[in-house]
Amino acid sequence: MESTPITGLAELNSHLDELIHDPEIPLNAKLFDDVELQLTDANIPSLIGEMLPKLTIILKQFTQDPAVIVSLTIKLLGPVSFTQVLSLASEDSLVQALDSPAPAANILAMTIIHKAAASPGDAAILSLMASLITAFLRRWLAAPAVEVGQKGGKVLGDLLDIDCELPPPPPPSQDLDAMALVLRKSPGQGKLWRRIFGDRTTYFLLLDLISGRHPDTANTHQLSLALGRILRLLPRLAALNFHAVTQSPFTPTPAPVHRTNGYSSGAPAVTPREGEGLLQFAALHMVDKTDRLVHLNLVDFFEAFVSLMRVTDYSAYKVETIKAILREALPADRLLKESLERLPETTIPEEADSLRRWLREILPSEIQVALR
């Protein structure tokens, strides 16, 4: 059975040729939209070979807002694998798209990078592209656009899930949240984890971005966005590989700062303590609690973190690490203490008692918390 002809396809192909010849001509956005609305799983494969190369050329030289072109390109990229895309878009071109001020270009690059989450082998290939990974981390944490930050968090979480060397946990009997957490069906190779958490240059870039030491997050507003993004992702990363985010071989040396934890230049630099990982730094040292919005993000992080840790594999190390974090965090944070006291009331009724028992286990005995 032949597929239904796509109205306007010939006209769009001609328009693409014109844009390749002269990228400054007016863009016919309606023509792009009309064709994109007609694309289906059945007709996309026959269009990829002809249209994707043209769109790639146009995007490399287009100086206007590329949102319309990007939307069509993402639709066509649906069935294309990560390695296939790399034959059309080089690592340098993806870095260029991430560095673009246009959110649509950032989203396109992240969509392509996301394809590496299809298999451990693809994630391992991505881990070799150091400049692409650092450009991705910068754009994820330093993008002013909310949609870019959201996309980046989803992409990085999925990539580190597929790449995680630990065996996937068995599906829980009741907890749907935990079931949705894990994508991988078998252990990954761990190469992307080592690139981000075991490579000094990449890990220190990450710390600089969330400490305000990087120029891209040196202003208060952008730093607040970066902190919110890392805090939303960390509970998932802790569930994937608790040791990787709570231990580090690196002890950063305090460096001159543009703005650290909301304080102006000249304030002492704050870095993780020896042996501690990203989790302890984010939970205990990263946030200036006088910033109300970021403080609320921190409380949300703790709620998600302690709830999720209840349904991950049990270990004495995990319990003692969580206790140590709470022992330091709770005394000076009334808002956090009140939030944890209410937490069993906010969960589904059938999980409330289990959550209360878990909180009693991880809350330090010397800190009085009245669970409801």
N, C-alpha and C positions, 0 to 999 in steps of 0.2 A: 504493500500500500504506500503510495507516494505521500509525502508530507505536504501540508498546505503551503502554498507559496507565501513568502513574506512580503507584504506590501511595503514598498519604499526601499527595499534592499539595494536594488540597482542604483537608485538615487544616492543612498548613503555611501555606497562604495565609491561613486564618483566624487562625492563631497570629501571623503577621506583622501582621495588622490589630490584634490585641490588643496587640502590642508597640509599635506606633505610638501607640496610645491610652494605654498605660501601660508605659513601658520598665522599670519596676521589678518587673514580674511575673516569676515563675520561668521561665527559658528551657528549652524542651523540646529539649535537645541531640540526643536520639535521633531525633526527627522530622526535624531538619535533616540528620543523618547518613544516615538512610534514604533521603531524597529525593536527596541529593547522589550517593549510590552508583548511582542509576538514571539519572543524566544522561549523555547521549551527544551526539556531534556532530549527530545527527539531530533530537533533541528540544529541545536548548538554544535554538535560534533562536525557537521559538514561545513560550518562557517569558520571554525577556529583557524584552519590553515591559511585562509585568505585574509581574515579581518584582524587577527591578533598582531601579526607583524606590522600592519599599517598603523594600528592604534599605538603600538609600542614606539614607532618612529615619531608619531605626532606628539605623544606625551613627553618625549625627550626634548622637543623644541618648542612646545606650546608655552606661551608666556601669560595667557589669561587664566581665569579660574577654570581648572580642568574637571570640575565636578560631573558634568554631563558625560564627558569622555570616560572618566573613571568608572562611573556607574555601569556603562555598557561593557567596559573591559572586565570588571569584576564578574558580571553575569556570564560572559564568555569563558572566564577562567574556571568556572565551577568544576568541570570534569578534568581539568588539567592538573597533573601532579607537580610536586615541588621541583623535581629534577627537570621536568619538561619546561616549566616556566623559566628555569635558569638558562635555557638555550635561547630564550627571547629577551630576558632581562638580566643583565650582569649584576654582580655584587655591587659594583660602583653605581650603577643606575638605581638600584634599590636604596643605597645610602643617599643618593641625590634626592630621591623622592621623600625619604624620611626627613631630610634637612629642609625640604620645601616649606614655606610659610602657609601653603594651602592645605587645610585639613584633609581634603579629598585625596591629595597625593599621599599624605601620611597613611590614610586608611587603606589605599591600594597596596602600598608597600607592606603594611602589616597583614593584609589579607594573603599576600603571597608568602610571607614568612610563616603564617599560620598553617600553610599547607605542609610544612615540615612536621607538624604534629600528626600526620597520617601514619607514620611508622617510626620505630626507633632508628632505623637506618637513615631516614631523612633528617631526623633531629641530630644525628651524629654528623651528617654532612654540614648542617647549619652551624654546628659548634666550631667548625674549622674556619668560619668566616668572622674573624675577630672584629674587623671594622664594622661589619653589618650589625653585630650584636651590640657593640657600644653605641652605634647610631640609634638602634632601636631603644635601648635603655634611656638615652638622652631624650628622645622624642616622647616616649611613654611618660616620663616623669616631668618633662619641661614643656609639654604642649599646653597652650592656653585653652584649646578646644576640649570640652568635656568628652565629646564622642571619641576623640583620639585616646584620651586617658582610659576610657572604658574598654575600648578595643584592645589597647596594649595589655591591660591587666588580664583579659580573657586569653589573649594569644600566649602570653608568657606562662600563665597557669597551665594551659593545655600542653604546651611544649615540655615543661618540666614534669608533667604527669607522664607523658609518653616516654620521656627519657629516664625516668626514675629507675634506679637499679634494683630497688626492693620489689619483691613479689607483690602483686596486687592483693589486697585483702579480700576474703570471701564476702559475698554480698550479705549485709546484715538482714536479720529477719524482719525488722520493722522500720529502721531509720532510713527514710527515703533520701534525706540530705546526704548521708554517707554514701549511699548507692550512687548518687549523681556525681559525687566528688571524683571518683576514679574512672578514667577513660581506658587506661592500658589493660590489656588482657594477659600480658606477660612482662617480665622485667625488661627495662630499657638498658642502654649502654652507659648512662651516667655522664656522658661527655659534655653535655650542655650544663649540667650541674657543676662540673669541674671548671668549665669555662667561666661561669659567673661567680661561683663561690670559692674556687681554688686557684684562680688566676689573679695575681696581685693587682694588675692594671685595671681589669674589669671590676673587681670587687671594690677597689678604692674609688673608682668612678661612681659606683652605686652609692657608696657612703657619702661622697662629696655632694651628690645630687640631693640627698635627703638631709644634709646638714647645712645647706646653704653655702657651702664652700665653692660650688660650681657657679660660674657666671649665669648660667641659664636658669638657676633657681635662687638667685641672690636677692630677689625682691620678695617681700613678705607674702604677697598673694600667690605667686607661683610656687613658693616653698610650701605654703599651706596645701595647694593642690597636690604637690608631690608626696607630702606626708599622708594625705588621705588615700592616695593610690597605693602606696606601699602597705599601709595598715589594712586595707581591704583585701590585699592578696596574701598577706603573711599567714593567716589561719589555714588557708588551703595548702601553702607550702609546708607548714609545720605538720599537717596531716600526711603529706606525701613523704617527707624525709625529715623527721624531727631532729636528728643529729646534725644534719647539714646546716640547719638554720640556727642551731643553738651552740655550735662550736666553730671555731675558726683558727687556722694556723697563723693568722696575721694579727699583729697588734699595731694599728695605725699610729703614727706620730702626730700629735696635734699640730695643725698647720694654720697659717693666717686665714681668717675667714672674712667673707663679705657679710654674711649674716648667718648666725648659728642659732637654731632653736628660737628664732624670733627676736634675738637680741642684736643690737646694732654692732657694727664693726668695732673691734677692740675687745669684745667679750671673749672669755677663754673658750678655746675650741673643745668640743665634746666628741670623744671617740669611744668605740667599744673598749671595755676592759680586757685585759689579757685573757685569751682563751674563749671569751664570750663571742657569740655569733650575732647575726643580724637581728634575731628575735629579741634578745635581751636589750640590745641598743634601742630598737624601736619602741619596746614596751616601757623602758625605764629612763632613757636619756634623751630621746629624740624630740619630744614634744614640750613646747613651752605652754604650760597649762593656763597662762593668762590669755592665750588665744582660745576663746570659747569654742569656736567651731572645730578646731583641731583637737581640743580636749574631748569634745563629744565624739569625734572620730576615734580617739583612743579608747574611750569607754565602749564604743561599738565593737572595736577590735577585741577587747578583753571578753566581751560577751560571746562573740563568735568563736574566739579561741578556746575558752574553757568548755564551751558546749561541744565543739567539734572534737576536742581531745578525749572526751568521754567515750566516743565511739571508735577511736583508733586503737591499735594494738597497745596492750598494757605493758608497762615496764617500770621498774623502780626508778630508773634514770629519768624517765618522763615525769613521774609524779614529783620527785625531789626537785627537778628543775622548775616545774610550775610553782611549787611551794615557795621556792627561793624568789621567784619573780614576784609573786603575790605578797610575800613577806616584806619586800622592799616597796612595792607599789601602793599597797593599801593604806598604811598609816597616814600618808600625806595627801590622800585623795578621797575626800568624803563622797564625791559624786560617784566614783567607781565603787566604793563600798556599798552605797545605797543601791546601785545598779545590780550588783551581784546578789544582794539580799532579795531583790525582787525577781531575779532571773527565773526561778522555778515557776513563778506565777505567770510568766509570759510565754512559757513553752506549752505544747499541747498537753492536755491533762494526763494522758497515759504515760507521758515521759517525765512528768514533774517529780515523782518520787525518786526515780533513778538519777535525775539531775541533782536533787538534794543530797543523795548519798555521795555522789561524785564530788560535789562542792565541799561536803564535810571532810572528805579524804584529802583534798588538795589545799584547803584553806589552812594556814598555819594556826596551830592551837593557841598561840599567844595573842592572836588578833580576834577580838570579839565581833562576830558577824551574825546577826539575827536573821537566819533564813526564813522566808515566808512560805 
